[in-house]
Amino acid sequence: MAFKPTRRDVLKASVAAAAGLAAGPKAFAQARRGANERLQFAMIGVGGRGGAHLKPAAELGEIVALCDIDATTRTKVLADYPNAAAFADFREMLETLRGQIDAVVVATPDHVHAPASAMAMKMGKHVYCEKPLTRTLGEARRLQEIAKRAGVATQMGNQGTASDDLRNAAAVIQTGMFGAVTEVHCWTDRAGGWWPQGVERPEPKPVPETVAWDLWLGPSPERPYAPGYHPFAWRGWWDFGSGALGDIGCHCMNLPFWALDLREPTAVQSETSGHNKDSYPSWSIVKMEFPERNGRPPVTLTWYDGGKKPPAELANGEALGGNGCILVCEHANLHAPAEYGSNCHIAGGGGLPTVEFEKSPGHFKEFVVAASGGPRSKGDIVAYSGPLTETVLMGNLAVWASGERLEWDARRLRVKGRPEFDKVIHPTYRAGWML
């Protein structure tokens, strides 16, 4: 279905663009910023997680444009932000309003994260993108390259990164007071009751009149519309989502990644329930091997999802909840019993001491500060969230292989001696959606 803007979309966008182009885009942008120093936000995806970003964006800046492929969602949000221009196609929005937008928030399904973020950054816009940063390893590396070249402020939507609990726990681990960390265990209860995985495709149905299905598909291969893709269950499909690892891995792995700099594993291997390479498996266990790095010893990280969990004895008698992380240190096991790394403590013992660490002004505000010329966000794509996303998605590469041990060349972004995996790392895009 081709993009068809409403009359209101076209009128609002055309008037705004004409006002800017009359004086030249650069002059218009400078004049606007002189009159109003608040960031001008464009929101791509305004349902679900995107809806959660509307309030902080409006409080810390101005929402000048919003985009969603579902007309029902657009109409609902426009009622609260009537001065914003509305679009179904983010490409149309960015081109039309390029002189009025300072920052872009990307909160689409995973498969559109990279195309939307790449286009915005190439246009010089600051970008806040939901987790996982991208659906594929190749996209994660490419966004790091684009962000570095563009020099814009960036951040991935990973709320735990701003929490005092996580930052203090990472700093405690880095002091070495519990000795070296040799093992990390992270788990989640996704998918299962959250969305289906390990299933066949649903039966095709007519596309709802309010949904621009071709735009929803974006860079992914064409397939018929069916209930169960939009608006949420897309996470369980390889073409659109990144499964349980993509949904919760960026959270549960965040603490050990920060504390131990767990990037560039040398090998990965998985055990799964089996899958058809269309829908993710109903459960998986993934083991990643990390070499010595900057003085810390080698570390193995094991990931569990779909209800699988680490050995109970690692928690020293404590119950393991739906999400969590355990770090096996020389002198104690540390247990963070929630996905954001909060309440990390000595398993079967007491809490962690408080040490010195840099506090965040708040998750979304950290991005706004960076976009306004302040310090770079901790979740910056180049320095942190891009490498974190690569680590998480290495788990999915192992899940795809389902049983094979893969030796990884991080610099070249390739499985050693296995070119057949290149198509998973760098999938083919549909025309019109290139990075």
FILO-684030 format. One record per residue (C-alpha): residue in three letters; y, x, z. Coordinates in steps of 0.2 Angstrom, whole numbers, plus 2048, in hexadecimal, padded with zeros to 3 digits. Layout:
N
+--------+-----+-----+-----+
: residu :   v :   u :   w :
+--------+-----+-----+-----+
:    ALA :   Y :   X :   Z :
...
+--------+-----+-----+-----+
END
This chain:
435
+--------+-----+-----+-----+
: residu :   v :   u :   w :
+--------+-----+-----+-----+
:    MET : 800 : 800 : 800 :
:    ALA : 811 : 808 : 7FB :
:    PHE : 81F : 809 : 807 :
:    LYS : 82B : 7FA : 805 :
:    PRO : 83A : 7FB : 810 :
:    THR : 842 : 7EB : 816 :
:    ARG : 853 : 7E6 : 811 :
:    ARG : 859 : 7EB : 823 :
:    ASP : 851 : 7FC : 822 :
:    VAL : 859 : 800 : 811 :
:    LEU : 86A : 7FA : 816 :
:    LYS : 86B : 803 : 826 :
:    ALA : 864 : 813 : 81F :
:    SER : 86F : 812 : 810 :
:    VAL : 87F : 80F : 819 :
:    ALA : 87C : 81D : 826 :
:    ALA : 877 : 829 : 818 :
:    ALA : 886 : 825 : 80D :
:    ALA : 892 : 829 : 81C :
:    GLY : 88A : 83A : 81E :
:    LEU : 889 : 83F : 80C :
:    ALA : 89B : 83A : 809 :
:    ALA : 8A0 : 849 : 813 :
:    GLY : 891 : 854 : 810 :
:    PRO : 881 : 854 : 81B :
:    LYS : 886 : 863 : 825 :
:    ALA : 898 : 85D : 828 :
:    PHE : 891 : 84C : 82D :
:    ALA : 885 : 854 : 839 :
:    GLN : 892 : 85F : 841 :
:    ALA : 89E : 850 : 842 :
:    ARG : 891 : 845 : 84A :
:    ARG : 88C : 852 : 857 :
:    GLY : 89E : 855 : 85B :
:    ALA : 8A0 : 843 : 860 :
:    ASN : 890 : 841 : 868 :
:    GLU : 886 : 84F : 86F :
:    ARG : 877 : 845 : 873 :
:    LEU : 867 : 849 : 869 :
:    GLN : 864 : 83C : 85B :
:    PHE : 852 : 838 : 85B :
:    ALA : 846 : 831 : 84D :
:    MET : 836 : 82A : 854 :
:    ILE : 826 : 82B : 849 :
:    GLY : 81A : 81F : 850 :
:    VAL : 821 : 813 : 85D :
:    GLY : 811 : 80A : 863 :
:    GLY : 805 : 811 : 871 :
:    ARG : 80B : 823 : 875 :
:    GLY : 81A : 821 : 86A :
:    GLY : 820 : 812 : 874 :
:    ALA : 81F : 81C : 884 :
:    HIS : 82C : 829 : 87C :
:    LEU : 839 : 81C : 878 :
:    LYS : 840 : 81A : 889 :
:    PRO : 842 : 82D : 88D :
:    ALA : 849 : 830 : 87B :
:    ALA : 856 : 822 : 87E :
:    GLU : 85B : 828 : 88F :
:    LEU : 85D : 83B : 88A :
:    GLY : 863 : 838 : 878 :
:    GLU : 866 : 82A : 86B :
:    ILE : 858 : 822 : 861 :
:    VAL : 85F : 821 : 84F :
:    ALA : 84F : 81E : 845 :
:    LEU : 83D : 818 : 848 :
:    CYS : 82E : 817 : 83D :
:    ASP : 81E : 80E : 83E :
:    ILE : 811 : 809 : 831 :
:    ASP : 80F : 7F8 : 83A :
:    ALA : 81D : 7EC : 837 :
:    THR : 819 : 7E2 : 847 :
:    THR : 81B : 7F2 : 852 :
:    ARG : 82C : 7F6 : 849 :
:    THR : 833 : 7E5 : 84B :
:    LYS : 82E : 7E5 : 85E :
:    VAL : 837 : 7F6 : 861 :
:    LEU : 846 : 7F1 : 856 :
:    ALA : 84A : 7E3 : 862 :
:    ASP : 84C : 7F0 : 870 :
:    TYR : 855 : 7FD : 865 :
:    PRO : 85F : 7F2 : 858 :
:    ASN : 86A : 801 : 852 :
:    ALA : 85C : 80B : 84C :
:    ALA : 857 : 80C : 83A :
:    ALA : 845 : 807 : 837 :
:    PHE : 838 : 80D : 82B :
:    ALA : 825 : 80C : 827 :
:    ASP : 824 : 81E : 81E :
:    PHE : 82A : 82D : 829 :
:    ARG : 82D : 837 : 819 :
:    GLU : 83A : 829 : 813 :
:    MET : 842 : 829 : 824 :
:    LEU : 844 : 83C : 825 :
:    GLU : 84B : 83E : 813 :
:    THR : 857 : 82F : 815 :
:    LEU : 85E : 834 : 826 :
:    ARG : 85C : 846 : 825 :
:    GLY : 86F : 849 : 82A :
:    GLN : 86E : 83E : 839 :
:    ILE : 85E : 843 : 842 :
:    ASP : 85D : 852 : 84E :
:    ALA : 84C : 850 : 856 :
:    VAL : 83C : 847 : 851 :
:    VAL : 82E : 840 : 85C :
:    VAL : 81D : 83F : 854 :
:    ALA : 811 : 833 : 85C :
:    THR : 806 : 82D : 84E :
:    PRO : 7F3 : 82E : 84D :
:    ASP : 7ED : 841 : 84D :
:    HIS : 7EB : 842 : 83A :
:    VAL : 7FE : 83F : 837 :
:    HIS : 804 : 84B : 844 :
:    ALA : 805 : 85A : 839 :
:    PRO : 80D : 853 : 829 :
:    ALA : 81A : 84A : 833 :
:    SER : 81E : 859 : 83F :
:    ALA : 81E : 866 : 830 :
:    MET : 82A : 85B : 826 :
:    ALA : 836 : 859 : 834 :
:    MET : 836 : 86C : 839 :
:    LYS : 838 : 871 : 827 :
:    MET : 848 : 866 : 827 :
:    GLY : 84E : 86F : 837 :
:    LYS : 84A : 861 : 843 :
:    HIS : 844 : 864 : 855 :
:    VAL : 832 : 85D : 857 :
:    TYR : 829 : 855 : 866 :
:    CYS : 817 : 851 : 860 :
:    GLU : 80A : 848 : 86A :
:    LYS : 7FA : 851 : 86F :
:    PRO : 7EF : 858 : 867 :
:    LEU : 7FC : 860 : 85C :
:    THR : 7F1 : 85E : 84D :
:    ARG : 7E1 : 858 : 847 :
:    THR : 7DA : 868 : 840 :
:    LEU : 7DB : 87B : 843 :
:    GLY : 7E4 : 87F : 833 :
:    GLU : 7F2 : 872 : 837 :
:    ALA : 7F4 : 87A : 848 :
:    ARG : 7F6 : 88B : 841 :
:    ARG : 802 : 885 : 833 :
:    LEU : 80D : 87C : 83F :
:    GLN : 80F : 88B : 849 :
:    GLU : 815 : 895 : 83A :
:    ILE : 821 : 887 : 835 :
:    ALA : 828 : 885 : 846 :
:    LYS : 82B : 898 : 847 :
:    ARG : 833 : 899 : 837 :
:    ALA : 83E : 889 : 83A :
:    GLY : 844 : 890 : 84B :
:    VAL : 845 : 87E : 852 :
:    ALA : 840 : 878 : 863 :
:    THR : 82F : 871 : 865 :
:    GLN : 823 : 869 : 872 :
:    MET : 812 : 861 : 872 :
:    GLY : 810 : 851 : 87D :
:    ASN : 806 : 858 : 88A :
:    GLN : 80D : 851 : 89B :
:    GLY : 803 : 85C : 8A7 :
:    THR : 80C : 86B : 8A0 :
:    ALA : 81B : 866 : 8A9 :
:    SER : 813 : 862 : 8BA :
:    ASP : 816 : 86C : 8CA :
:    ASP : 803 : 86B : 8CE :
:    LEU : 7FD : 873 : 8BE :
:    ARG : 80B : 880 : 8BE :
:    ASN : 807 : 885 : 8D0 :
:    ALA : 7F4 : 885 : 8CD :
:    ALA : 7F6 : 890 : 8BE :
:    ALA : 802 : 89C : 8C7 :
:    VAL : 7F5 : 89D : 8D6 :
:    ILE : 7E7 : 8A2 : 8CA :
:    GLN : 7F2 : 8AF : 8C2 :
:    THR : 7F5 : 8B7 : 8D3 :
:    GLY : 7E2 : 8BB : 8D4 :
:    MET : 7E1 : 8B6 : 8E6 :
:    PHE : 7D0 : 8AD : 8E1 :
:    GLY : 7CA : 8BB : 8D7 :
:    ALA : 7C6 : 8BB : 8C4 :
:    VAL : 7C2 : 8AB : 8BB :
:    THR : 7B1 : 8AC : 8B2 :
:    GLU : 7AD : 89A : 8AD :
:    VAL : 7B7 : 88B : 8A9 :
:    HIS : 7B0 : 879 : 8A9 :
:    CYS : 7BA : 86A : 8A2 :
:    TRP : 7B4 : 858 : 89F :
:    THR : 7B9 : 847 : 89A :
:    ASP : 7B2 : 835 : 89A :
:    ARG : 7B9 : 832 : 889 :
:    ALA : 7B3 : 82B : 87D :
:    GLY : 7A6 : 81D : 880 :
:    GLY : 7B0 : 80F : 888 :
:    TRP : 7C0 : 815 : 882 :
:    TRP : 7BC : 815 : 86F :
:    PRO : 7AB : 816 : 865 :
:    GLN : 7A4 : 826 : 85F :
:    GLY : 794 : 82A : 857 :
:    VAL : 794 : 81A : 84D :
:    GLU : 795 : 814 : 83B :
:    ARG : 7A5 : 80E : 832 :
:    PRO : 7AA : 7FC : 836 :
:    GLU : 7A9 : 7EF : 829 :
:    PRO : 7B9 : 7EF : 81D :
:    LYS : 7C5 : 7E1 : 81F :
:    PRO : 7D5 : 7DB : 817 :
:    VAL : 7E4 : 7E6 : 81C :
:    PRO : 7F0 : 7DC : 827 :
:    GLU : 800 : 7D8 : 81F :
:    THR : 80A : 7E1 : 82C :
:    VAL : 801 : 7F2 : 82A :
:    ALA : 805 : 7FF : 81C :
:    TRP : 7F3 : 805 : 81B :
:    ASP : 7F6 : 812 : 80E :
:    LEU : 803 : 81A : 819 :
:    TRP : 7F8 : 819 : 828 :
:    LEU : 7EB : 823 : 81F :
:    GLY : 7F8 : 830 : 81B :
:    PRO : 7EF : 841 : 816 :
:    SER : 7DE : 83B : 81A :
:    PRO : 7D1 : 835 : 80C :
:    GLU : 7D3 : 823 : 807 :
:    ARG : 7C7 : 816 : 80F :
:    PRO : 7C8 : 803 : 811 :
:    TYR : 7D1 : 7FB : 81F :
:    ALA : 7C7 : 7F5 : 82E :
:    PRO : 7CB : 7EF : 840 :
:    GLY : 7C7 : 7FE : 84B :
:    TYR : 7D2 : 80B : 843 :
:    HIS : 7E3 : 805 : 846 :
:    PRO : 7EB : 805 : 853 :
:    PHE : 7E0 : 80F : 85F :
:    ALA : 7CD : 812 : 85B :
:    TRP : 7D2 : 81F : 84D :
:    ARG : 7CE : 82D : 85A :
:    GLY : 7BC : 82C : 857 :
:    TRP : 7BD : 830 : 844 :
:    TRP : 7BD : 841 : 83D :
:    ASP : 7CA : 83C : 830 :
:    PHE : 7D6 : 836 : 83C :
:    GLY : 7D4 : 83C : 84E :
:    SER : 7CD : 84A : 858 :
:    GLY : 7C1 : 841 : 863 :
:    ALA : 7C0 : 844 : 876 :
:    LEU : 7C5 : 856 : 875 :
:    GLY : 7D5 : 852 : 86C :
:    ASP : 7D9 : 844 : 877 :
:    ILE : 7D6 : 84C : 888 :
:    GLY : 7D2 : 85E : 884 :
:    CYS : 7E5 : 863 : 883 :
:    HIS : 7E6 : 85C : 895 :
:    CYS : 7D7 : 862 : 89E :
:    MET : 7D7 : 873 : 895 :
:    ASN : 7EA : 875 : 899 :
:    LEU : 7E9 : 87D : 8AA :
:    PRO : 7DC : 88A : 8A6 :
:    PHE : 7E4 : 88E : 895 :
:    TRP : 7F5 : 891 : 89E :
:    ALA : 7ED : 89B : 8AC :
:    LEU : 7E1 : 8A5 : 8A2 :
:    ASP : 7E9 : 8A5 : 890 :
:    LEU : 7D9 : 89E : 889 :
:    ARG : 7DD : 8A0 : 877 :
:    GLU : 7D3 : 8A8 : 868 :
:    PRO : 7C1 : 8A5 : 86D :
:    THR : 7B4 : 8B0 : 865 :
:    ALA : 7A6 : 8A4 : 864 :
:    VAL : 7A3 : 891 : 867 :
:    GLN : 793 : 886 : 867 :
:    SER : 790 : 874 : 86B :
:    GLU : 782 : 868 : 870 :
:    THR : 785 : 856 : 86A :
:    SER : 77D : 845 : 869 :
:    GLY : 77D : 848 : 856 :
:    HIS : 78A : 841 : 84A :
:    ASN : 78C : 83C : 837 :
:    LYS : 79C : 847 : 835 :
:    ASP : 7A6 : 837 : 833 :
:    SER : 7A6 : 831 : 845 :
:    TYR : 7A6 : 83D : 854 :
:    PRO : 796 : 83E : 85E :
:    SER : 795 : 833 : 86E :
:    TRP : 794 : 842 : 879 :
:    SER : 796 : 855 : 877 :
:    ILE : 795 : 865 : 881 :
:    VAL : 79E : 874 : 87A :
:    LYS : 79E : 886 : 880 :
:    MET : 7AC : 892 : 87B :
:    GLU : 7AB : 8A5 : 87E :
:    PHE : 7BC : 8AE : 881 :
:    PRO : 7BD : 8C1 : 881 :
:    GLU : 7C6 : 8CC : 88E :
:    ARG : 7D9 : 8C9 : 88B :
:    ASN : 7E8 : 8D2 : 893 :
:    GLY : 7DD : 8D8 : 8A2 :
:    ARG : 7D4 : 8C8 : 8A6 :
:    PRO : 7C1 : 8C9 : 8A4 :
:    PRO : 7B7 : 8BF : 897 :
:    VAL : 7B6 : 8AC : 89A :
:    THR : 7AB : 89E : 895 :
:    LEU : 7B2 : 88C : 894 :
:    THR : 7A6 : 87E : 893 :
:    TRP : 7AC : 86D : 88D :
:    TYR : 7A3 : 85C : 891 :
:    ASP : 7A7 : 84B : 88A :
:    GLY : 7A0 : 839 : 888 :
:    GLY : 79A : 839 : 89A :
:    LYS : 792 : 84A : 89B :
:    LYS : 798 : 855 : 8AA :
:    PRO : 796 : 866 : 8B1 :
:    PRO : 789 : 86B : 8BE :
:    ALA : 78D : 861 : 8CE :
:    GLU : 78B : 871 : 8D9 :
:    LEU : 79B : 879 : 8D1 :
:    ALA : 7A5 : 86C : 8DA :
:    ASN : 79E : 871 : 8EB :
:    GLY : 799 : 85F : 8F0 :
:    GLU : 7A9 : 856 : 8E8 :
:    ALA : 7A6 : 848 : 8DC :
:    LEU : 7AB : 84B : 8CA :
:    GLY : 7B6 : 83D : 8C3 :
:    GLY : 7B9 : 838 : 8B1 :
:    ASN : 7C4 : 847 : 8AD :
:    GLY : 7C6 : 858 : 8B5 :
:    CYS : 7C5 : 86B : 8B4 :
:    ILE : 7BC : 878 : 8BF :
:    LEU : 7C0 : 88A : 8BF :
:    VAL : 7B2 : 896 : 8C6 :
:    CYS : 7BB : 8A4 : 8CE :
:    GLU : 7B3 : 8B3 : 8D7 :
:    HIS : 7B8 : 8AD : 8E9 :
:    ALA : 7B9 : 89A : 8E6 :
:    ASN : 7B7 : 88B : 8DA :
:    LEU : 7C7 : 882 : 8D6 :
:    HIS : 7C6 : 870 : 8D2 :
:    ALA : 7D4 : 866 : 8C9 :
:    PRO : 7CD : 854 : 8CA :
:    ALA : 7D8 : 84C : 8BC :
:    GLU : 7DD : 84F : 8AA :
:    TYR : 7EE : 856 : 8AD :
:    GLY : 7E8 : 864 : 8B9 :
:    SER : 7F0 : 85B : 8C8 :
:    ASN : 7EA : 85D : 8DA :
:    CYS : 7E1 : 86E : 8D6 :
:    HIS : 7D8 : 874 : 8E6 :
:    ILE : 7CA : 87E : 8ED :
:    ALA : 7BA : 874 : 8E9 :
:    GLY : 7B3 : 86F : 8F9 :
:    GLY : 7C1 : 877 : 902 :
:    GLY : 7D4 : 876 : 904 :
:    GLY : 7E3 : 875 : 8F9 :
:    LEU : 7EB : 883 : 8F0 :
:    PRO : 7FA : 88D : 8F7 :
:    THR : 80B : 88B : 8EF :
:    VAL : 811 : 89A : 8E6 :
:    GLU : 821 : 89D : 8DB :
:    PHE : 821 : 895 : 8CA :
:    GLU : 82E : 88E : 8BE :
:    LYS : 831 : 87C : 8C0 :
:    SER : 833 : 870 : 8B1 :
:    PRO : 842 : 864 : 8B0 :
:    GLY : 836 : 857 : 8AA :
:    HIS : 82A : 856 : 89B :
:    PHE : 835 : 84D : 88E :
:    LYS : 845 : 854 : 895 :
:    GLU : 83E : 866 : 893 :
:    PHE : 83D : 862 : 880 :
:    VAL : 84F : 85B : 880 :
:    VAL : 856 : 86A : 889 :
:    ALA : 84D : 876 : 87D :
:    ALA : 854 : 86B : 86E :
:    SER : 865 : 86C : 876 :
:    GLY : 865 : 87F : 876 :
:    GLY : 85D : 882 : 886 :
:    PRO : 84D : 88C : 88B :
:    ARG : 83E : 889 : 880 :
:    SER : 832 : 87C : 886 :
:    LYS : 822 : 882 : 88E :
:    GLY : 819 : 877 : 882 :
:    ASP : 821 : 880 : 873 :
:    ILE : 816 : 87F : 863 :
:    VAL : 817 : 892 : 85F :
:    ALA : 814 : 899 : 871 :
:    TYR : 809 : 88D : 879 :
:    SER : 804 : 87C : 872 :
:    GLY : 7FF : 882 : 861 :
:    PRO : 7F3 : 88F : 868 :
:    LEU : 7ED : 882 : 875 :
:    THR : 7E9 : 876 : 867 :
:    GLU : 7DF : 883 : 85E :
:    THR : 7D5 : 886 : 86D :
:    VAL : 7D1 : 874 : 86F :
:    LEU : 7CD : 871 : 85D :
:    MET : 7C1 : 880 : 85D :
:    GLY : 7B6 : 874 : 868 :
:    ASN : 7B6 : 867 : 85A :
:    LEU : 7B1 : 875 : 84D :
:    ALA : 7A2 : 878 : 858 :
:    VAL : 79F : 865 : 859 :
:    TRP : 79F : 864 : 846 :
:    ALA : 792 : 872 : 845 :
:    SER : 788 : 869 : 853 :
:    GLY : 77D : 876 : 85A :
:    GLU : 781 : 886 : 850 :
:    ARG : 78A : 895 : 859 :
:    LEU : 799 : 899 : 84F :
:    GLU : 7A2 : 8AA : 850 :
:    TRP : 7B4 : 8A8 : 84E :
:    ASP : 7C1 : 8B3 : 845 :
:    ALA : 7D1 : 8AC : 84D :
:    ARG : 7DD : 8B7 : 843 :
:    ARG : 7D6 : 8B0 : 832 :
:    LEU : 7D3 : 89F : 839 :
:    ARG : 7C1 : 8A0 : 832 :
:    VAL : 7AF : 89F : 838 :
:    LYS : 7A8 : 8B0 : 835 :
:    GLY : 79C : 8B0 : 826 :
:    ARG : 79D : 89D : 824 :
:    PRO : 7A9 : 897 : 817 :
:    GLU : 7A2 : 886 : 817 :
:    PHE : 7AC : 882 : 826 :
:    ASP : 7BC : 885 : 81D :
:    LYS : 7BD : 873 : 818 :
:    VAL : 7BD : 86E : 82A :
:    ILE : 7CA : 87A : 82F :
:    HIS : 7D5 : 876 : 81F :
:    PRO : 7D1 : 865 : 819 :
:    THR : 7D7 : 85E : 809 :
:    TYR : 7E7 : 853 : 80A :
:    ARG : 7EB : 844 : 7FF :
:    ALA : 7F9 : 847 : 7F3 :
:    GLY : 80A : 845 : 7FA :
:    TRP : 805 : 84B : 80C :
:    MET : 805 : 85E : 80B :
:    LEU : 80C : 868 : 819 :
+--------+-----+-----+-----+
END
